[in-house]
């Protein structure tokens, strides 16, 4: 992304593709690198096959997340960070730890049918595309996932689709592909940041049916960050703490003792 930013500042737009890579963390992190320089950021990555394409009962693509964002210059911003599957696998793992069922449309079971059982969904690792079933336009999520694969797997010469190593295996290198883009909005038309500021305000001010307001991508995350700041840390589910303790024992790491904060 640093190279894409450098190119965008010189030419107006910069695009860089990488191959031979591995899990790169949070897509939005790289988008924010461009946003901090006053640019529009975009990036995406392919992953181990976890998505069952529409009508398939076998994984053919990964969660293939993408991110895009732009700042207004006055403290507001649009920051999208999403998987092209209905959810990331981690949300199903979280449902297991909480002992909850998952919503219909998240995943298939080993029999190829939609399941609400979190354990069954996790073991099968057959996530549905964004949108869920075909009748709910899941083929659109499948199409977005394939778009990411073209930019990350096909364009870069890395592994692609079902040819990428399976999740949580290490029999061979992952060889993932990634795409990073930075765009200087001023290279196209002046006043883009002001127009974005106006648009975001107009969307948030739209009338709603209930009490919850219209949100912009990135609003929930900023709200959660403010909550963490107020509370002085992240509140974990008891089962998450238990799982962390068990993992610490497995890895031979001594858990840190928490000392109550004095008032």
C-alpha positions in Angstrom: 0.0 0.0 0.0 2.9 2.4 0.7 4.0 1.8 -2.9 0.4 2.4 -4.2 0.2 5.6 -2.2 3.6 6.8 -3.7 2.3 6.1 -7.2 -1.0 7.8 -6.6 0.7 11.0 -5.4 2.7 11.0 -8.6 0.3 9.8 -11.2 -3.2 10.2 -9.5 -3.8 6.5 -9.1 -1.6 3.6 -8.0 -2.2 -0.1 -8.0 0.1 -2.8 -6.7 -0.5 -6.6 -6.7 1.3 -9.1 -4.5 1.8 -12.8 -4.7 3.5 -15.4 -2.5 1.8 -13.8 0.5 0.0 -15.1 3.6 -2.8 -13.9 5.9 -2.4 -10.1 6.1 -4.7 -9.3 8.9 -7.4 -6.6 8.6 -8.2 -5.3 5.2 -9.3 -2.0 6.6 -5.8 -1.4 8.0 -4.3 -0.9 4.6 -7.2 1.2 3.4 -6.6 3.5 6.3 -3.0 3.9 5.3 -4.2 5.6 2.1 -6.9 7.5 3.8 -4.4 9.0 6.2 -2.6 10.5 3.2 -5.8 12.1 1.9 -6.4 9.4 -0.7 -9.1 6.8 -1.5 -7.9 3.4 -0.5 -8.9 -0.1 -1.7 -7.5 -3.5 -1.1 -8.6 -7.2 -1.2 -7.1 -10.6 -0.7 -8.0 -14.2 -1.6 -8.0 -16.8 1.1 -8.2 -20.6 1.7 -11.4 -22.0 0.1 -14.3 -21.6 2.5 -17.1 -20.3 0.3 -19.5 -22.7 -1.4 -20.4 -20.9 -4.7 -24.1 -20.6 -5.4 -25.5 -24.1 -6.2 -22.3 -25.8 -5.1 -21.9 -28.0 -2.0 -18.1 -27.7 -2.0 -15.9 -24.8 -1.3 -14.5 -23.1 -4.4 -13.5 -19.6 -3.2 -12.3 -18.0 0.1 -14.0 -15.4 2.2 -12.1 -13.0 -0.1 -12.6 -9.8 1.9 -12.3 -6.3 0.4 -12.0 -2.9 1.9 -12.5 0.7 0.5 -12.5 4.0 2.2 -12.3 7.8 1.9 -12.0 10.6 4.5 -13.9 13.9 4.3 -11.1 15.9 5.8 -13.3 17.2 8.7 -13.1 14.1 10.9 -15.7 12.0 9.1 -15.1 9.0 6.8 -16.5 6.1 4.9 -14.6 2.9 5.7 -15.9 -0.4 4.3 -14.3 -3.7 5.4 -16.3 -6.8 4.5 -16.0 -10.5 3.6 -17.7 -11.6 0.4 -19.2 -14.6 2.3 -22.3 -14.0 4.5 -19.9 -13.9 7.5 -16.3 -14.6 8.4 -15.6 -18.1 9.9 -14.7 -16.4 13.2 -18.3 -15.4 13.7 -19.3 -19.1 13.6 -16.5 -19.9 16.0 -17.8 -17.2 18.3 -21.3 -18.6 18.2 -19.9 -22.0 19.3 -18.2 -20.4 22.3 -21.4 -18.6 23.2 -23.5 -21.8 22.7 -25.7 -20.1 20.2 -27.2 -21.1 16.9 -26.3 -19.2 13.7 -28.8 -17.4 11.5 -30.1 -19.2 8.4 -28.0 -18.3 5.4 -24.6 -18.2 7.0 -23.4 -21.7 6.2 -24.0 -25.2 4.8 -23.7 -28.5 6.8 -21.6 -31.5 5.6 -24.8 -32.7 3.8 -24.8 -29.6 1.6 -27.9 -28.2 3.2 -28.4 -24.9 5.1 -27.7 -25.3 8.8 -28.2 -23.3 11.9 -26.0 -25.5 14.0 -22.8 -23.6 14.7 -20.7 -26.8 15.4 -21.9 -28.5 12.2 -21.2 -25.3 10.2 -17.7 -24.9 11.6 -16.8 -28.5 11.0 -18.1 -28.4 7.4 -16.5 -25.0 6.8 -18.9 -24.3 3.9 -19.7 -20.6 4.2 -22.5 -19.2 2.0 -21.9 -16.2 -0.2 -23.0 -12.8 1.0 -26.8 -12.8 0.6 -27.1 -16.5 1.4 -29.2 -18.7 -0.8 -29.8 -18.1 -4.5 -33.3 -16.8 -3.9 -31.9 -14.1 -1.6 -29.3 -13.1 -4.3 -26.4 -15.0 -2.9 -25.0 -15.1 -6.4 -24.1 -11.5 -5.9 -21.8 -12.3 -3.0 -20.4 -15.2 -5.1 -19.8 -12.7 -8.0 -18.0 -10.3 -5.6 -15.8 -13.1 -4.3 -14.9 -14.1 -7.8 -14.0 -10.5 -8.6 -11.6 -10.5 -5.7 -10.1 -13.7 -7.0 -9.5 -12.2 -10.4 -7.6 -9.3 -8.8 -5.7 -11.4 -6.3 -5.3 -14.9 -7.7 -5.5 -14.6 -11.4 -3.8 -11.2 -11.9 -0.8 -11.9 -9.5 0.1 -15.4 -10.5 -0.5 -16.7 -7.0 -2.6 -19.7 -6.1 -6.3 -19.2 -6.7 -9.7 -20.6 -5.8 -9.9 -24.2 -4.8 -6.1 -24.6 -5.5 -5.1 -22.7 -2.4 -4.2 -24.8 0.6 -7.0 -25.7 3.0 -7.7 -23.6 6.1 -5.5 -24.5 9.1 -3.2 -26.8 7.1 0.5 -26.2 6.6 1.5 -28.9 4.1 2.6 -26.2 1.6 3.0 -22.4 1.5 -0.2 -20.4 1.2 0.9 -18.3 -1.7 -2.0 -15.9 -1.4 -2.5 -12.9 -3.7 -3.5 -9.4 -2.7 -4.4 -6.2 -4.5 -3.8 -2.6 -3.2 -5.0 0.6 -4.8 -4.7 4.3 -3.9 -6.5 7.1 -5.7 -6.0 10.8 -5.4 -9.5 12.3 -5.6 -8.1 15.7 -6.5 -6.8 14.3 -9.8 -10.4 13.9 -11.0 -12.4 16.8 -9.6 -12.0 19.4 -6.9 -14.2 19.4 -3.9 -14.7 15.6 -3.5 -14.1 15.7 0.2 -16.8 18.3 0.7 -19.2 16.3 -1.5 -18.5 13.2 0.5 -19.2 15.1 3.8 -22.5 16.3 2.4 -23.5 12.8 1.2 -22.7 11.1 4.5 -24.7 13.7 6.4 -27.6 13.3 4.0 -27.6 9.5 4.4 -27.4 9.7 8.2 -30.3 12.2 8.3 -32.7 10.0 6.3 -36.0 9.1 8.0 -36.1 5.6 9.6 -38.9 3.2 10.6 -37.6 2.7 14.1 -35.3 4.3 16.6 -32.0 3.2 15.2 -30.3 5.7 12.8 -28.9 5.1 9.3 -25.2 4.2 9.7 -22.2 4.7 7.4 -19.7 1.9 7.0 -17.2 2.4 9.8 -19.7 4.0 12.2 -20.1 0.8 14.3 -16.4 0.3 14.6 -15.9 3.9 15.8 -18.7 3.4 18.3 -17.1 0.3 19.6 -13.7 2.1 19.9 -15.4 4.8 22.0 -17.0 2.2 24.2 -13.6 0.5 24.8 -12.1 3.9 25.7 -14.9 4.6 28.2 -14.6 1.2 29.8 -10.8 1.1 29.7 -10.6 -2.2 27.8 -12.4 -4.9 25.9 -15.1 -7.0 27.7 -14.7 -10.7 26.8 -17.3 -13.5 27.0 -16.4 -15.9 29.8 -16.1 -18.7 27.2 -13.5 -16.7 25.3 -11.4 -16.3 28.5 -11.7 -20.0 29.1 -10.6 -20.8 25.6 -7.6 -18.4 25.9 -6.5 -20.1 29.1 -6.7 -23.5 27.5 -4.7 -22.3 24.5 -2.1 -20.7 26.8 -1.6 -24.0 28.6 -1.3 -25.8 25.2 1.4 -23.3 24.1 3.2 -23.3 27.5 2.5 -19.6 28.1 1.7 -18.4 31.6 -1.5 -16.4 31.6 -1.2 -12.8 32.8 -2.8 -12.2 36.2 -5.4 -9.5 36.1 -5.2 -7.1 39.0 -8.4 -5.1 39.8 -8.0 -1.4 39.1 -8.0 0.7 42.3 -10.4 3.6 42.4 
